[in-house]
Amino acid sequence: MRKITILFFMLLALTNAVKAQDLHFTVMEKGSGQPIGYAYINTYSTENNKLIATVQTNESGTAIIAPSQYPCKIEIFITGYETYSVLYKEAPQKSNIDILLNKKFGTLNDVVVTGLTSPVKLKDALSNYQVIPRAVIQAQGAVTLNDVLKNQLNMNINNDNVLGANISMQGMQGDKVKILIDGIAVNGRENGNISLSQINLNNVERIEIVQGPMSVVYGSDALGGVINIITKKQQNKFGLSLNTYLETIDKYNFGGNLSIPVNTRNQITLGGGRNFFQGWHNIDVPVSYNGDTINTSRNYLFKPCEQYFGNFAYTYTAPSKFKVSLASDFLKEKISDKGSLVVWDPFLGCYAFDNYYYTTRSNNRLTTEGDIGKSGHWQMQNAYVYYNRIRTQLKKDMVSMQEIPTLGSGDQDTSKFEDITSRGTYNDKLGQIDYTAGYDVNLQYAHSLKIYGKYADIKDYALYTNIAYHIIKEKLTTQVGLRGSYNSKYDAPLVPSANVLLSPNNKLQLRASYANGFRAPSLKELFLDFVDVNHNVQGNPLLKTEKSNHFQLSGSYQAYQSSKNYLQLINTVYYNSVSNGITLVKVNTDPNNNEYKYVNASHLSNLTNTLQADGQLQNIHFQAGYSYRYTFEESGQYAAFSVNELNAMLQYNWKKTGLNFNVFYKYFGTQPYIYYSIDGNASINGTQDAYHMCDASVQKKLFGGLFDITAGVKNIFDIRQPKINGFVTSSAHGGGAAGNLFPRSAFTSITYNIK
């Protein structure tokens, strides 16, 4: 009996020892904190590097392993993320271990949130999403939003030397594309566009793009598509990163981010920095005095620009999973447009006219969310978004250096726009039905000397719903949506949508959708009153909303999948028809009359077919795409035309050296310019020749990831201005062309990380 008792306690002690060796891993995405399901966790012997065991994380990103011996090496990998490895010489003191993986590129395992109450896997989403992760942003050497979007399919970036970079998507201008930061719209459109070069990526974790309307959820301006910038979220651990960026076209930037975990439930993040561009390409015409040639070197094609930016975020997470987040992003920008010398004479005087543009942006948002019952989830977002732009013109005496403000109409102007937003959604399940109900309140206020009466406002109140029915669980889902709203300045239409997702097996997803979109006239388009020596631009309070119909068919096929290697093919067809298009037209044909007015004049119908491939072979990841856009004829105005685009991304990881090589390429086909007259007639009055753009970079982590260095070349082919054929007027609309481009340049980015 005594021997049996001793044996029992020995077995019990051995069992407890084995249990003590169990390690509970939770694998999450760095930055977003989202769990990573189905990641492989391999255990290797350190003696011969023999694989001992393999487990996969579940949907919550957790897995349990029980190493049979120490020392041992643990390796965690999943497609789209950097492989993580750690050596345990002995059993770790903590059995619960959190692992954060760095994202390399987008895959079907991505989780998206744009237009949704709670995160959804990309392959299960009813709409077509594109995700650009932080790793791709860094590989491109992207500083602002235009840098990372310029190589995307169906997107063209136009560079204005004062108003900044703007976008067109699927042949539709930037006034039809909604730019969001964490789901809150960015305001302050100039000439209908948000300046992408004012949106800094220092604190951005990833970018989600939906091509096609999301007017049911986001209302006006989401007619052509939505670009949602997702900022970094809490990591529940201390982190510090400092970065510098140098580019040979006289760009000198620095910034940093600090993450402070107050405790397990409270997190604070701070960040900020400075971007400085000295200006490029002197376009001054030399002047002469007494036979001497004087090159003033004051006026640049791309104007000098200085930006200061900052961000703050606080997050509290309760044991009940209730979460409250307070976030703020701030930008202060100065653009200097120094004029050429008007007179150079020591007796008559020497002076020039200089223009300065000061912009202040502030996006402040408070988000609360939580669960109700077994499956209910609610979220509320409240935001105050501020945009202020000051334009001042000075007459500068080049002898005394005295600066005097000029008194011409429009020379001195301050424009201020304030948006107050409140959005709330509730999502729940009822049997095979998922439903979302929400409200959306948007209050817009404008103060400007360019606005009739110097003040205007628009108030919009909306209710919307999306109802999804799972006809066959995980196989066939349909969804219908509807948005109804009241607006204080125009008749807001009812906006319906319908989606179908068919997944006959794990490899194939088929999507079909119809959406009705609209774009409301902006405050400027309604009430602009801008008159000076060179301009006479009038708003139109009788403008109607732009209306549109969109159809989309898409198929995604996982052609191959084996361990790290895979090949995915996606084919998407878009049809867009936009009527009542708001455009700026010349009032009459008198060349001496410079009056323009906003009218509902344009109509656009096009069909876009996009074929994309995404795959990985061992250490090579690649993406390639082709887009063919056909714009239908407008009878009696312009003939049908087509535009082709190609893009590609190639990434190679040289494991032996730890180097990552990246190549980004895009081909832009011939782009037309469409001109609208006061009677609504449209014509093509010029074309831009096709051209190629290519960037390349190499990355290296040093000292265990303490330093992250990226070096590369932008615009390898040195395309500065694509050739223009035909006569193009300054009031051309709808072209989506590139304009002037920065020359070939080299860049270096160095990031210092403390984790």
Order of alpha helices (4+ residues) and beta strands (2+ residues): alpha-beta-beta-beta-beta-beta-beta-beta-beta-beta-beta-alpha-alpha-beta-beta-beta-beta-beta-alpha-beta-beta-beta-beta-beta-beta-beta-beta-beta-beta-beta-beta-beta-beta-beta-beta-beta-beta-beta-alpha-beta-beta-beta-beta-beta-beta-beta-beta-beta-beta-beta-beta-beta-beta
